[in-house]
Amino acid sequence: MVSFLLKAPKTVGINGLEELFVSYPEPAFILKDDTTELMVWGDPIPGESFNKSFPQNRKVDFILDNLYGHYYFILLNHRSGRLIVGNSYFSILPIYYYETEESAFFSDNAIRLGRYCGKTNLSRRFIFETTLFNYPLFNHSVVEGINLLRSSSFFLLSGGKLEVIRHTNIDRSFVEGPSGWHNAIPGTADYFLTSSKKYFPEEHYFNSFTGGFDGRTLAASAISMGRRFTSFCFGSESSCDIQVAEAATRSAGIPFMDIILDDDYIKQESLNNGKEFILNSSGTGTFERAHYLFAAKQLKERGKWMVTGNFGSEILKSPHSRGELLSQNIFQLFKSPDPESAFEIIERSTEFRVLNKESFKDDWNELKSDLQKLPCYSSEYKHLSKNRQFYVFLFEEVFRKYFGAEMINQFNYIRNRTPFIDIDFIRVLLKTGLAGAYTQFDAENPVKRYKGQVLYAAIMRKAFPLLGRIKTDKGYRPDDLLTFSGKIRIAQNYFRKVLSRNINDPDPNQVLKSWNENRTYWLGLPSSPDLFSNNDELKKWQDVPGRILFRICTINYLKAQLAGDED
C-alpha cells in the first residue's frame, strides 16, 4: 500500500522520522547517518551513483536525478530540524497538505487527510474545474482547505515555516534549434534502450501490450535485455486491443494474458471498483475508469510489477483528440487568441450549462483570473510557441492529473513502471525534433503526425525486429514507417479507413454496459440544486450516458462520502 499520513510540528524539534507519522506503509528503504535520514517509499529505482554518493550528497536535486521511478521521499536533517517532503519527477503520485499554526499535515489522499484534520466540506472550486475540464486544472483538492502540492516542487519545513520550493522548470529543457528528427532516430533509439533498462525488473513481471506501439516497444526492449515477462491486455472479448495484442504476441512467441471484462466483471466488479477508483484518486477520476483498478487487482495475484507505455504517445506525438485526457474546453483555452475569447466559448459549452451558474458566479470569476496564469496566457511563457506552451501544461498538469489518478489506484496493488517518462530520456528527447513539443499544435494531418511513431519502429528494429513486422491496430506494421514503400502502404491504409468508416467495438472497456448495470445506484445518489442546473435539465442527461453525466454522479458520490452518508 502507498497510503501515508504525516503530522509535522512546526516548532518542536524532531528526533526521527517515525515520530512524524500517523501512519505509513513499509518503506522501500531508509538511509541515515548521524546528520541525515532519508525515507523513500513507492517504487524507487536507484541509479548507479545513488548508493555510492548518498548521504554525502544530501541535496534534493541529487535525489531526483539519481533515484528513478515513482515514489515519495522525506529528508530530515537532525541538527537543523529541516524537513523536506517531496515526490519524484513530474509529481505523478500526489501529495496533499493542510497547514495550521502549529503543524503541517501531508498525505497521498485528500479525503483521508481531510477526515483526519476535520475537513469534510466538498470544494466548490474542485467541482467547477472537474466539471469543465475532467480534472482540476490547479491545486484545489476535493476537500475544501486541503490543497495539492504544485508540480515539480517539494515542501521545506524549517524555522516554524512551511515553504513550497520549485525544483524543475521543464520549459528550460526546450531548445531553440532541436536536431533534425531523421538524423536523431538512431542515437535516440539507442539512448532509450539504455535508459529504459533499469525499469525492467530482473524477476518476472507484466508488460502492457495493446494494439498500439507503446507496449510493443517496451516488450521488444525487454526481450533484447533477456527479461522474463508476460504481456497483458484488458477489454471486452471483441476489443481491438485484445485481438491485435493476442495475435501479435502469439506470432512473436511472447506469453500473453488477457483480462476479459465480461458479464461477471460488469455485474460483480464494476460498481465497487468504480467507487474505489474515485476515492483512491481523491475524486480526480470517475467510475468510468474502474477497469484499470480491476486489472491491477488481477495482476497483483501473480506479480509485483507491471511496465506500461503510459506517457509514450503524449511525449512523442502532440495530442489532438478530445476526450478524458484533454477536454474540448482545455483545447479552447490554448486555441483562443486571448482569455476573453476562450471564456465566451467555455460559457457556451455543455459542461458549463449543466452547472448552477448563479451559484458558481464567484467561483467562475476567481477561476477566470487563475486561467490567465496558464502557459498560453502567462508572460512567463510568451517566448514559447503555442505547442511548447501546451507541452508545459502537459508535463506539469495533465500527466499528474490524468495518469496520476490511474497510477495511484494501481500502486495500492501493483507497481506501475513507465520508462517513457524517464527524466534522462526526456532531456535527450527534447534536444531532438522527435519530441512532440516541436510539432504543430493540435495537428491532425497524419503526414505531420507520423514521425511520432518512427522512434518506436526504430527501437523495435534494434531490439527485436520480429515485432516490427507484425501489424498494429492502425492496420500497418511498425517497419512500414521506416521505408518509402511502407509509407505508401500507410497512406493507402489511411484513406481506406476514412472511406470505409470502419468502426471498432464502441465500448471496449464495458463502460456503457457497466453504467446500465449500475445506473440505479448512481442516479439514486442525492443531487444538489446549488451545484447543478435544474432537475429538468439534469433529467435530459440520464438517458445520455457519457463523461458529463458520469462526472455529475461522481460529485454526488463524493458529497455523500464526505457527509458520511455512504459506506
N, C-alpha and C positions, 0 to 999 in steps of 0.2 A: 504494500500500500504506500502511496505517496503522502497522504494527508498529514499535515503538521499544524500545530498551533503554538505560537511563541509569544511569551509576555516578557518584554524587556523594560525593566525600570530605568528611568532616565537619570536618576540622581544617585542610585545605590550602586556601590562597587560590585563588579561581577567576578566571581571566583572561577566559574567553569560553565561550559555550555549547557550541561544538563540541567543546571539550576534555572535556566531561562524557559524551559519548555513546559507547557501544559500537557502536550502530547506530541509525539513524533514517531515516525516509523524507524525501522532498523536502518542506520546509515550505511551507505556504500563503503565509506571509510572515514576515519578520524586521524588527522595528523597533528602532532603537538610537540612543543618543546617548552622550555621554561618561560618563554615570552608569548608564543603564539599558539592558538588552537584553531584548526580548520575542520569543520564537519561538512560532508557532502553527501547528499542522497538523491535518488532518482536513478539515472543511468550514466554516470560519468565514465569517460574513456580517457585514461591518462596518456598523454603524448610521451615521446621518448625522453624529453627533458624534464618532465614534471617531477617525478620522484627523486631525480638527482638534484634538482635545484630548489625544491621547497623543503623546509621553511626558510632557507636562506633568502629567497626572493618571495616576499610576502605581499606583493602588490596585486590588486585586483586584475590589472591588465595581464599579468603573468598567468594567473589562474585561468582567465578566459581564453588566452591564446594557447595554452598547453593542456587544457582539460576539455575534451570534446564531448559531444552528445548532448542530451537534455538533462538538466539537473538543477538543484538548488544548492547554495552554499552559504555558510556562516563563518565569518572570520573574526576571531576575538583576540585582542591584544590585552593580556593580563595586566601589564604595567600601566598602560594609559586608560584602560577600560573602554577603549574604542571598539565598537561592534559594527560589523558590516554584514548586511543581509542582501543577497542577490540571487540571480538566476543566470543560466547560460545565455549565449549569444541569441539575439532576436526574441528573447523573453517568451518562448513558446509555452513553457509551463508558467502559469500566472502566480503573482504574489499580491494578495490583497492586504490592506492595512487599515488600522484605526489608531488614532492618537488622542491621548488625554494629557493633562498637565504632568501627571506622574509617570506614565508608561506609554510604550508603543506596542501594538499587537499586530502580529503577522500570521497569515495562513494562506494555503493554496485554494481555499474555498470561501467565498464571500458569505454564503448562507451560514456555514458553520461558525465563522468568525463573528457574524452579526448576532447569532444566538448567544455566543459566549459573552459578548460585550453588551447584551441587552438592546440590540438594534434590530428591529423587526419590521420596519416600515419599507414598503416597496418603493424604490426610487422612481419618481416620475420621469426624470431625465433619461434613465435607462429604458423605460417603456417607450418613450418618444423616439429615441435613437434606434432601438432594435426594431420597432415597427416600420420606421422609414428605411432602414439600411440593412436589416437582417442581423446586425450585431451592434454593440455600442462603438461609436467612432472614437470616443475619447476614453477617459479613465474613470467614469462613473460605473459603479457596480450595481447589481440588482437590489442591494440594500442601501437605503439612504444613510449616508455617513460613512460607509465603507468604500474605500477607493482602491483602484488598481495601480500598482507601480508602473510608471511610464516605461515604454520600450527602451531597451539598451541602457539601462540605468541600474543603480544599486542604492540601498539605504546606508547612511552613515549616522550612527548614534554616538554622539560624543559631547561631553560637557553639558549634558542636560538638554541637548538639541537634536532633533531628527531632521536630517537633510536628505534630499534626493539628488544623487550625483550622476550625471550622464557620462557614460564611458565610451560610446561609439556613435559616430555620425556616418551612416552608410553612404551618404552622398559624397563624402570625401574619398571614397574608393572609385567613384566615377572618373573617367579620363576624357579629355577633350578629343584626343585622336586615338581611339582604340585600333589595334592592329586589324588588318583585313581578315574577315572571318574565314575565307577559303584557306589562307596560309596558316591560320591559327588552329585548324582542326587537329592535325597530328599531335602537336605538343599539348593541347588542352585535353585530348583523349588520354594521352599518357599520364598527364597530371591527375586526371580523375581516377584512373586505376590505382595510382599511388595513394592519393588522399582517401579513397574510399575503403582501402584495405582494413583499416582499423575498426570500421563499423561492422564487419562481418565476423560474428563470433566464431571461435575455433571449435566450439561444440555445436551440435545440431541445432538449427533454428528454422524459422519460417520466412519465406520470401514472397511478398505480394506480387502476384502475376495476373494482370488483367489482359484486355485485348490490345492495349496500347504499348507505348515504348518504355516508360519509366521502369516498371518492374522487370521487364525483359532485359533491359540493360544491366540492372543490378544482378540478375541471375547469371548473365554472361560473365560479368566481372568476378562474381564469386566462384564460378566454375574455373576460371583461369587461375585462381588462387588455391584451388583444391579444397574449398569449403564444402561442408555437408549441410544440405538444407532440403526442405520440402516446400515447393511452391503452393500457394493457396489463392483462392478467389471465392468471393461470396456473391450470391444473387439468386434469382429465380432460375429454374431449370432451363428456361428459354432465353436467358440473358445472353447478349452477345459476348460480354466479357468472359463468362464461364465457358462458352462454346469455343471461342478463339483460344483461350488460355489452355483448355484441356487438349485441344488439337496440337497446339504448339509444343507443350511440354511432352506430350506423347511422342511426337516426331523427334524431339531432342533427347529423349530418354531421361527426363527430369521427373522425380517423384512429384505428384500433384495431389492436392486435397481440395475438394470442393465443399463449400459450406452452403448448402441449399436452403434458401429462405422459402420454406414450404408452408403448407397449411398449419402444421404444428407450431412453426415459428409465429405465424400470424395470430393464431388463437391462444397460444400458451405463453409466448415470449415477448411479443411486440409491445404490449402495454407497459409491463413492468420495466423493460429495458428502455422504453421511451421516457418514463418517469425518471429513471436513474440517470439517463443521459442529461436531462435538464438540470437535475440537482448537482451532478458531478461537474458540469460546466458552469456552474453558478448562473444558470439562466441564459448564457450566451448562445446555446444551441437548443433546438426544439426536438420534440419526439420524432420528427421526420428522419432523424439520423440514428434511430435505435439499432439499426443493423450493424453499425460499426462496433457498438458495445457488445452485441450478441456474438459477433465473430471473434472479438478479443477473448471472450469467455471460453469459446470452443478451443481456441489455440492455447489458452492457459493450461489446459489439462495435459498438454503434450510438449510444452517448451517454455523457456524464459524470455526469448526474444523473437521479434519479427523485424524484418527490414523492409521498408516501404519506399516507394518513389515519391512520397509527398514533397512538394515544392519544386520538383524537377521541371515539369511543363511550365510553371509560372516563371522560373528564372531564365528559361531559355526562349520562351515564346510569349510575347506580351499578351495577356488575357484580353479577350474581347467578348466572350459570351456573358450574357446577363443571367443571373441565377443566384444560387446560395452564396457562392464565393464573392461575387461582385454584383450588387443590385443595380437596376436601372438608375436609381437615384444617385448612387455613387458615381456612375459614369457621367451623369448630368453635371455633377459638381466639377468634374475635370474637363468636360467638353464645353461648358458655357464660357463665354468671353469674360464674364465678370460675376461676382457673387449674386447680385440682384437678379440677373437673368436665370441663374440656377435656382434661386429661391422661388421664383414665379413658377418654374416648371415643376418643382417639388410640390408646391401648394396645389397643383392641378393633378398630382399623382393619386392613384387609387389608395396607396398606403396612407397618404395624408388625409384623404376623405373619410377613412374608417375611424379616425381619431376624433375625440371631442375637441374641436378646435378652440372653443371658448375656454375650456378647462386648461388647455395647454398653451394658451396665448403667451404667458410669461416665459414658459419653457422654450417656446419657439423663438422668441426674441433673444433669449440667452444663447440658444444653440446657434442662431444666425451669426452672432458675434464670434463664437468659437469656430464656426466653419471657415471664417475668413483667415484662420490660422493654419489651415491645411496647406500643404506644399504648393497647390495650384494657385493660391492667392497670396501666400506669405512672401514678403520682400526678401526673406532669408534665402528663398529658392528661386528668385526671379531669373537668375543666370542660367538655370537649367531648362532644357527642352521640356515640352509638355509630358513626353513619355518618361523622362527621367524624374520629373516631379511625381508622376504616377508611381514609379518604382520606389521612391522614398516611402510613399504611403503603403505600398505592398509590403515592403520589408518591415516597416515599423508598426503597422496596424493590422493589415489583412491577414498576414501569416499567423500572428498570435491570436487574433480573434476567431478566425475560421478554423484553421488547423489545430489551434490550441485547444478548442472545445473538444475536438475529436481525440487528441492525444492525451489530455488529462484524464479522460474516461478510460482510454486503453491502458494507461500507466497503472491503474488500480489492479490490473490483471496480468499484463504482459508489457515488456519494454519495447517501444517502437523506435527503431534507429532509422535515421533519414540522411543518407550520405550526400544527397544533392545540396543540402544547406550547410555543409562543412564550411567554416569560415575561411580556411585557406583556399579551398576551391573557388568560393565566391570571389575572393580578391583576385585570383588569377583570371577567372572568367570575365570579370568586369574590366580587364585590360584588353579584351578582345571584342570584335564585332559579333561574336557568337551570343553575347548576353542579350536577353530580351530588352534590357534597358535602352539599347541603341537602335531599336526598331521604331517604326511609326506607331504613334499612339492609336489604339483601337483599330488597327489594321485588320481587314477581313480578306484581303487579296491572298489567295493560297500560295501564289508565286513568291510574295514577300514574306510569308509566314513559314515557308517550308524549311528555311535554314534553322528554325528552332528544333528540328528533328535530326538534322545532319549529324550533330555530335553523337547522338545515341547510336546511329548507324556505324560511325567510325569506331566507337568504343566496342560495339559488338564484333566488328570485323577483327579488331585486335585481340579481343578476349576469347570469343567463342563464335566463330563465323557462322556455324550452322543456324543459330538463332536469327541471324541477319537475312537468311534465305527463306524464312517462313513468314507467311502473310500475317499482318496485324488486322485489327478491326477496321482500319482505314481502307482495306482492300488491296494494299500493296505491301511489298517486302521492305524492310529497312535498307537492304542493299540497293534498292531502286533509287534511293536518294543520292547514291554515290556515282552513278553512271548517267550518261546522256540518254541512252535508250531507256533506262529506268525512269527518268524524269518524264519521258514521253508517255510511258505506261501510267505514271501517276496522274498526269493531265487527263489522259483518256478515262481513267477511273473516276476522276473528279467530275467530269462532265456527264459520265454515265450515271453517277449517283444523283446529280442535280436533275437530270431528265427523268430518271425513274422514280425520284422522290421516295426511295426505299426507306421504310420506317422499321426500326428495330423494336424490340419489346419496350413499350412506353412506360412500363413500371418494373424495371429490372430488380429493384430492391424492395418490392412489395410494399411501398409506402402507401399507395392508394387502397390496396386491399386491407392493409393494417388499419387504415383510417376507417374504412367501412366496418371493420370488426369492432373498433373501439370508439366509434363516434358518439355513442350514447354516453359513455363516460366523459369524454372531453367536452361535449356540448352541454352536459349536465352541470359543469362547474359554474358557480355564480359569476356573472359578468357585471362589471361596474359601469354605470352610465356616466360617471365622472371621467372615465378613461376613454371609452369608445362612443361612437355615434349612436343614434337612437336604435331601438330594437328592430324596427322595420328594415333599417339599412343592414344591420348585422344578419338578419334572417336571410337576406339575399345571398350571403356568403356560405351559409350552411350547406347548400347544395353545390357549391363551387369549391371543393377541397383543393387546397394549394397553400402556398407559402404564407399568404396574409392570414388566412383562417387558422393555420397551424400556429402562427405567432400569437394571435389573439388567445387561443386556447392555452398556449404555454404560459402567457402572462397571467391568465386566470388561475392556472395551477400554482404558479409561484406565489400569487397573492394569498391563496388558501394555505399554502405551506408556511409562509411567514406568519400568518394569523393563527397557525396551529389547528386549522380546520381539516387538514388532510394528513393521512398517515404517510 
